Amino acid sequence: MTRILHRATRQTYPTAVAGDGPYLIDQDGKRYLDASGGAAVSCLGHSRRDVVEAIQAQLDRLPYAHTAFFTNQPSEELAEYLTSQAPDGLTHVYFVSGGSEANETALKLARQAAVERGEGKRTQIIARHQSYHGNTLGALGASGNPGRRRLYGPLLADNVHFIDPCYAYRHQAEGERDADYAQRAADQLEAKLQELGPDNVLAFIAEPVVGATLGAVPAVDGYLKRIREICDRHGVTLILDEVMCGMGRTGTLYACRQDGVAPDILTCAKGLGAGYQPVGAVLMSQAIYDTIAGGSGAFQHGFTYIGHPTACAGALAVQRAIARDDLLANVAGQGDKLRADLSAQFGNHPHVGDIRGRGLFVGLELVADRATRAPFEPADKLHARIKSAAFARGLICYPNGGTADGARGDHVLLAPPYILADGHREELVEKLQGAIADALDQIKGMAA
């Protein structure tokens, strides 16, 4: 009997006891290829001795010191590294313990900076449908995922407004050029600003490549540049959420580099620490830092474990390993191969409508009919069946539902470790093919 409130109380979970590169191992010795890095977290796999030793060494020196009294060397070094690699203008960092905290912090940082600039009437936030920014009430309130919002709706703030995501498979018209679709999609932000009054809008928040709720959907070329122009014109803070897609997942350390834009605030987590310690970060522009430093001089916000020395030491070791082993090149190369393999396996599959993504951040969208792009019925629970079938075959992937419109649609998200090799990739595709076949057979059996 367990004393834990697990995610699903009716489910029996195997016990993970060890890791071996991209594999997790349970108490019975069964090996699972971690093709989603948990939730795009374990970017170095599960057995990096250099990271473990860095954490152990920091524990020997200093496990914790509260940041109201001290700074510490690992957090200072990690901040220096992250800003040295960051898009232009991002000069300072605030460390937290995960992605939800990072996006909560970003919203509050944007608000305080606006108030200290004398723009206290900026209270409205614009986000996108089918987005997910975290579990805390502020971050969840800025998330456009109906399933995750439903239970907590009465507790969420009413100052968040939503526009459509840049989701070419569903929203780009037949024959429409990418440039035209990019402008049309971005102009929804302009329209919403005019509706609310531009001087009332605090921030726009978006994922450069949408993760959990859409399945690795990148913006079309030009979209984020147009978004940046609109935000600049109206003095709106641009927050880019790279919690899932950042820290090398798409082939560059910061995902937005591939779109040629720099935000005012950028959030990251997951791949920052690769799961070896809980850690997240908020990068901010020099202008935002100067506003607070030259104004009140204090950010009215804090968590007990911000700038945690051990977490920052682990994250610094992770980032040094990625650079030292040239793993971003492997992400790009293996990502190209993975999408090619998936296209070869599923390109003509009657129920795989789209294969998309960047680097080792890849999604497959499942459809009942390829020609019409009609989704499966939610009652079929296709995504859940794929997850279960894959797990039985020794493959961990990250399927989700509600892809098409928040209620209907299914996708599978893949985010394997950056150490992925050819053999792992081939195993991934083979087991995923079997899992999708198993799940579809179950649905067909129910209909018979």
N, C-alpha and C positions, 0 to 999 in steps of 0.2 A: 504493500500500500504506500502510495506517495503522499507527502505532505505539501507538495507543490501545486499551485494553481497553474497547470500547464495551459498552453495555448488552446488545446482542444481536450476537454476533460474526458471524453469518451474514447480517446485514442491512446493506444499503448505505444510508448516510444522505446526504441532500442537505446542502450547506453553507449555513447561514444567514449572510447577509452584511449584512442591513440590516433595520430596522424602520420602520414608518410607522403611527403610531397603534395600532389593534388588529391590524395585519397584520405578519407576518414575510415576508421576501423571501429566496429562495434564490439560488444562484449563476447560475441560468438566468433569473432575473427573475420566477419564478413567485411569486404572492402567496398567502398562507395566512391566512385569518381565524382568529385565535387565540381560539377560543371556550372554551378552558379556562384561559387565562392560563398555559400550560405545565401546571403542577400547582397552579392557583389562586394563582399568584405575581404575574403581570404585571398588577396591578390598574390601572395608569395607562397601559397600552400601552407601546410600545417606542421612543418618540421625544420624551420630555419634556425640553426643553432646560433648564427651570428646575432639574430634579433633576441633570442632567448638570453644569450650571454650578456647583451647590452642591458637588458632589463634586470638581470641578476646583479650586474655590477652596480647599477644605479641603486638598487635596494640595499646593497652593502654600504653605499655612500650616504644616501638620504632617500627614504621612501616618500616623504610628504612634508611640505611646509606651506602653511596657508598664505595665499597671495596678498592678504591684507597686511602682512608683515614682511614678506620676503619675495624676491624673485629667485629663479634658480637657473643653473647653467643649461640643462637640456631644453627648457622652454625658450631661452634666449637664442640658442643655436638653431633650434627648429624654426623659429620665427625668421631668423636671418636666412635660412635656406629657402623657405617657402616664398619669401618676398623676393629673393634674388632670382627666382625662376618664374615669378608671377607675371601676368599681363601688365602692360604699362599702367602705372598710376597706383597699383595696389601696394602699399608701403608698410602697413602695420597689420598685426594679427591679434586676435583674441581667442584663446584656446578654451574648449569645452570638452564634454565627454561623449558626444555623439551628434548625429545629424539633426534630430529634433531640437536639441539644445542650440545647435548652430543656427537653424532657421528662426527659432524663437529670438535668439540674440540679434540676428540681422534685422528683424522687424523693429525691435526696440531701439537698436542703434540708429536706424534710419529716422525713427520718430524723435529721439533726443536731439540728433543733429539738426533736424528741421526746426524744432523748438528753439534751439540755441542760435539758429540763423534768423530768428524772428518770423518763422513761417508756421506758427502753431496751428493755423487752420488746416494744415495738411494732415488729414486723419484717414483718408480713404486708401484702400489697397486694391490693386487690380492683379488678378492671377488668371489661371487658365483652367477650363474644364479638363477633366481627366489628368489632373496633376496630383502629386503627393509630396508634401513638404515636412511631414512629421506628426508625431502623436500628441505633443503638448497642445493645449487648447489654442494658443495663438497660431502655431504652425499648422494644426489641423484646420483651423478656421480659414487659412489661406490655401487649403488644398481643395481641388475641384473633383474629388473622388466621392461620388454619392454613397457608395457602400461603406466607406470608412467614416463618413460624416453623419450617417443617418441616426445612429443611436445618440450621438452627442449634440445634435443640431440645436436643441434649446440652450445649450451652454456656450455656443459659439457666437463670436461677435458678429454684428450685422453691418460692418464697414468694409466687407470684402466683396468684390464684384468680379465676374468671370467673363472671359472671352474664349473663343475656340483655340485649341492648340494648333500648331503647325503640323498637320497630320495628313501628309500627301495621299496616302493610300485611301483614306476615307473622304477627304475634303477637297482635293485638287480635281478640278473639272477635266473631263476628257479633252485632250488636245490643248489644254492650258499650259503655257510655258512656265517653267519654274520661277522665272523672274516675276511674271505676272501674279502667280499664286503667292509668292513671298510677299509682294506688296499688298495684295488683297487681304492676306491673313494678318499682316502687321497693322494694316489700317484699321482693323477692329479695335486696336488699342487707341488709336487717335479718336475714333468714334466714341469709345467709352469715356475717354478724357473729356470730350466736349459735352457729353451727357452729364457727367458729374461736376464739371467745372475744373479745368486744369489746376487751378490754384488750391483746390481741395484735396488733390491726390498726392499721397506720400510716396508710394513705391509701386513698381511692377515687379513681380517675382515669377521666374520661369526656370525650368530645367533645360539646358542646351540640348541634351538628348534625354527624352522622357523615359524613365525606367520602369518602375513597378506597375504603373497603371496602364501603360500603352505598350510596353515591350520594346525598348530600344528604338524609339522613333526620333531620328535626328531632324533638326530644322532644315528646310531646303535652303540652298545657297542664297544669301542676301536677306533672309528674314531677320536675323538678329541685328544686322547692320541697320536695317530700317527701324527696328525697335529702339536701338541705341539713339538714332537720330530723333525719334519722337520724344524719348525721355529727355534728351538734352534740350530740345526746344521748349519743353514745358517745365523744366526743373524737377523732374520726377526721378527718384532714386531707382536705379536698375540693380536688382538683386538677382544674381544667377546662382541657382541651386545645383552644385556639382557634388552633392553628397554621394550619389550613386555613380554618376558618369565621370567623375573627376579622378584626379590622382593617378593618371596614366591609363585608365580603363579604356579610353577611346584611341589610345596611341600617342597622345601628348599629355604631359603632366596635368595641364588644365584643358578641359574639353573645349572651352570657348575660343582657344587659340585657333582652332580649325575653322571657326566662323569669322575670324578677324575682328573680334570685339573684345573690349575690356569693360567689365561692370563697375559700378561704384562699390558694391559689396559682393563678395563671393563666399559661398559656404562649401565646406568639404568635410568628409569624415570617412567611414568605411575603409577604402583603400589607403587612407592616410596612415593608419596603424595596422592594417592587414589582419585585424582581429587579435593581435597579440596583447593589446591593451585597449580599453575603451578610450577613444579620443576623437575630437572634431576640431574644426578651426573656422574662424570667420576672418577673411581678409577684407580690408577696407582701404579706400582711397586716402591719399594724403589730405585731400580737402575735408573729408569727414573727420579724420584724426585731428587736424588742426582746429576745426570748429569746436570740438569738445575740449581739446587741450588748451586752446586759447580762450575758452569761455568758462564754463563751470569748473573745468579741470577734473571732472570725475564722471565716469559712466555709471548711471544709476541702475545697476544690474549686476548680478553675480551668482555663481554657483560655488558650492563648497570645494569642488575638485577642479576648478579652472587652473590651467597651467600645471597640472599634476606632473611632478618631476619624472616619475616612473613611466607614465603614459607618454610623455614627450620624448624620453630617452628611447622607448620602443619605436615610436613613430620616426624618430630621426634615423634609427638603424634601418628601418624599412625603406625609407627614402634613399638612404645611401646605398642599400643593396640594389634597388631598382636602377640607380645611376651606374653603379660599379659594374653590374652584370649586363648593362645595356638592354634591360628588359623591355623598354618601350619599343625597341626595334622588333623584338619578338612578338609583342602585342600586335604591332602593325602587320608583320608577316604572317603570323598564325591566324590573325583575324581575317586576312584576305583568303587564306586557305580554308578556314572554317566556313566562310560564306560560300566559297566555291563548292566545297563538299556538300553543304546543305542544299545548294541549288541543284547539284547533280542528283542528290537523293530525293529532293522534294519539289524540284522545279516544275514538274508536271503532275504533282500529286493533286488529286481532285479536291482535297480539303485543306491544302496549304495555300493561302491567298497571297501572302507577302513574306519575304525574307529581307530583313533590314538591319541596320546598325552600323557602328563604327568600331574598329579595333576588335577587342574581345568583349564587346557589348552588343549582343546579337539577339534579335527577336524573330519568332515565326508567328504569324497570325493565322489561326485556323478558321475556316469558313465552311458552312454547309454547302454552299454553291459558289464555285470560283467565278462563274460568269456574272452573277448578280452581286457577289460579295456578301450575300446574306449570311448572318451568323447562325451558329447552332442555338437552339433554345436553352435558356439558362437552366431549365430543369434537367437537361442532359448532363450538366456538370462536367463538361469535357475537360476543362483545365485540371480539375481535381482528380479525374480519372488518369490523366497523363502523369501527374505528379506521383500518384500511388503506383502506377505501373512502372514508371521509371525507377522509383525507389526499390521496388521488388527486384529489378534487374541490376541493382547496384549503381544507379545513376541518380545524382542529385541535380535537379533543375528547378526553375522558379516559374511555374505557370500561374496565370491569374485570369480572372474573368471580368466582365463588364467592359471589355476593351473598346467595342465599337461606339457605345453611347452611354456608358456608365451602368447599364443593366445587362446588355447582351454583348456577346463576343468573347473569344478566348485567345490567349497567346501563351507562348512559352518564351521566357527570358533566359538567356545563357550568358554567364559572366565567369568563365573559368579563370584559374590563376594565370598570372603572366608567365609562369614557367612551363606552360603547356607545350608539349612536344608532339611530333607527328603521330606517335602511337596512341597518345591520350586522345588526340583529335579524332582519330579513326574509331576508337572505342566509343567516344561520345556520340558520334553520328549513328553508329550501328545500334547502340542501346536506345537512343532517342527514336529511331525508326521503329524499333520493336515496341516501345512504349506507346507511341501514337497509334500503331496498328492495334495493340491490345485494347486501348481505350475506345477506338472506333468500333471494334468488334463488340465490345460491351454494349455500346449504344445501339448498334444494329440488332443485337440479341434482345434488347428490351423492346424494340419496335416490332420484332417478329411475332 
